[in-house]
Amino acid sequence: MFDTVLVANRGEIAVRVIRTLRSLGVRSVAVFSDADADARHVREADTAVRIGPAPASESYLSVERLLEAAARSGAQAVHPGYGFLAENTGFARACEEAGLVFIGPSADAIALMGDKIRAKETVKAAGVPVVPGSSGSGLTDAELASAAREIGVPVLLKPSAGGGGKGMRLVRDVTALEEEIAAARREARASFGDDTLLVERWVDRPRHIEIQVLADGHGNVVHLGERECSLQRRHQKIIEEAPSVLLDEATRAAMGEAAVQAARSCGYRGAGTVEFIVPGGDPSSYYFMEMNTRLQVEHPVTELITGLDLVEWQLRVAAGEPLGFGQQDVTLTGHAVEARICAEDPARGFLPSGGTVLLLDEPQGDGVRTDSGLSEGTEVGSLYDPMLSKVIAYGPDRATALRRLRSALAGTVTLGVQTNAGFLRRLLAHPAVVAGELDTGLVERVVDELVPAEVPEEVYEAAAAVRQEALKPRGEGWTDPFSVPSGWRLGGTPKAAAFDLRVTEPVRYTPRGAYSVAGDRVSVTLDGVRHSFRRASDWLGRDGDSWQVRDHDPVAASLTGAAHAGADSLTAPMPGTVTVVKVAVGDEVTAGQSLLVVEAMKMEHVISAPHAGTVAELDVTPGSTVAMDQVLAVIAPREAE
């Protein structure tokens, strides 16, 4: 076993790898950019090395700086985690050339399976069924469009490099092919440095099922059962579970054997995942999609039902040890479900969010595990992936695991940064999810049912209670009666205080119930029902949901908002970076025309013209960093002209 291992990643996966290194008595080396100087993974490692400024291209994606950090720290091996350079052939090969052990498959295996086009051809030759689609690499836009028309819409555009849903585009309208291909190439280039695309037939209402494989350097390959990953948004997994309720033992064995053959076809070594798309109505008709040559985000659910530490086995295999068990020794016990906590705002269409973690409470124990990179004071910015943590629940059966996970999400508190925890809790209670009737389009079909249309009244009641409590006099001695929020007035009828508040829209609110404010806990009673919240600064949270309730000054708002009021101004929907500007001041635009692209946390958002008119103001250029709600441009309507 190694003495020292460098973890070439950040956030929750770096913390998770460090945990196993500590349990094995292996010295851990963290790396960090300037944005992560005080991050949790840096504090938990035995030592840490700065590798550059905040942009990932100058730090976490710099092969040269990572190798230099390994040399300075005396590391013998490098664990790449997932994301960043985890599936980068050049990085794996550079580690080998520098005399470092890359904890993962060989560079050749990464190159083969990282190219989705070559991967499909390779596994097909090994007898593994594949999704019908385009053939050949380096297709032009015209060739991709032609292949899509030949296959017939709907089709899925996919980057040949990378994974995680980045750059994937579902196209149902042939006339949209040109724009969607361009957007997919931009995202692929930004995420993976490679804009090569392929096109595949889209299977309506498919299930996404993947098989975990483990291979050593002595010819042994086993599979560790499947994970159901069908609950997705924008092709990104948000809930995963193991095992899948869809598969019977015969199908599980057949898919497992297909995954083993796929791994053997590329001489695989270490932990990897073979992903299949499965028609929900016919589980026996499964198709290979791709192989992820790394640890998966959702690996904890497999760990919980097998009792194996996958990071430990990655380390042991990389150190040259053979697997200590065979396929007949792998047993699946109980059920596990994982929820990905991401910095995004469900009320704003799941746009990326950011901020400082002011109050943090993450559940552990009693069948619940949280893998997290957070701590109070953590700054969540727009430069890196939006996933903050994962909450995983285990039980003897699926119903127990789901119940425990819903409870754990209700107890998850991340105030200061908007997250999807409350949304995930409601999703896990949806009748289709409880029944196991899943497919990759389910979340999009039911999303509106799971996002509250309005801010609950008790949120304003709690916010007003906090403000009313703050107005109470402190200390001893005479109290000015006009300073007490009792509604008392000289020669008049008492009148309750009213507070101008704002979550999304301004509200004037008068408290109407009893309340209690003690430390970071607030309780209010409305119509005989008690509601309890956690609070930090102007944030309130309960059951996984959170609200930032600001004070609203109607006079100031009317003065400062006059310059850019109404539907003419285009504002940033999220903090991020402007990557594309398609217009200039004076240009004529049509309603719905794409004008700008803002990127944050590896996600693109297109800013379109609200109406036909002329670009009257343009306040940004490509590369501009923008805050949420910052004015980007103003479109003067034609009627005004």
ABEGO torsion letter per residue (X at the ends): XBABBBBBBBEAAAAAAAAAAAAAGBBBBBBBBAAAAABAAAAABABBBBAEBABAAABAABAAAAAAAAAAAGBABBBAEBEEAAABAAAAAAAAAAGBBBBEBBAAAAAAAABAAAAAAAAAAAGBBBBBBBBEBGBBAAAAAAAAAAAEOBBBBBBABEBGGBGBBBBABAAAAAAAAAAAAAAAAAAAGBABBBBBBBBBGBBBBBBBBBBBAAGBBBBAEBBBAABBBGGBBABBBOBBAABBAAAAAAAAAAAAAAAAAAGBBEBBBBBBBBBAABAABBBBABBBBBBBAAAAAAAAAAGBBAAAAAAAAAAGBBBABBAAABBBBEBBBBBBBBBBBAAAGGBBBBEBBABBBBBBEGGBBBBBABBBGBBBBAABBABABBBBBBBABAAAAAAAAAAAAAABBBBGBBBAAAAAAAAAABAAAAAGBBBAAAAAAAAAAABBABBBAAAAAAAAAAAAAAABBBEBEBBBAAABBAGBBBGBBBBBBBBBBBAABBBBBBBABBBBBBEABBBBBBGGBBBBBBBBEABBBBGGBBBBBBBBBAAAAAAAAAABBEAABBBBABBEBBABBABBBGBBBBBGBBABBBBBGGBBBBBBBABBEBBABBABBBGBBBBBGBBABBBBBAAAX
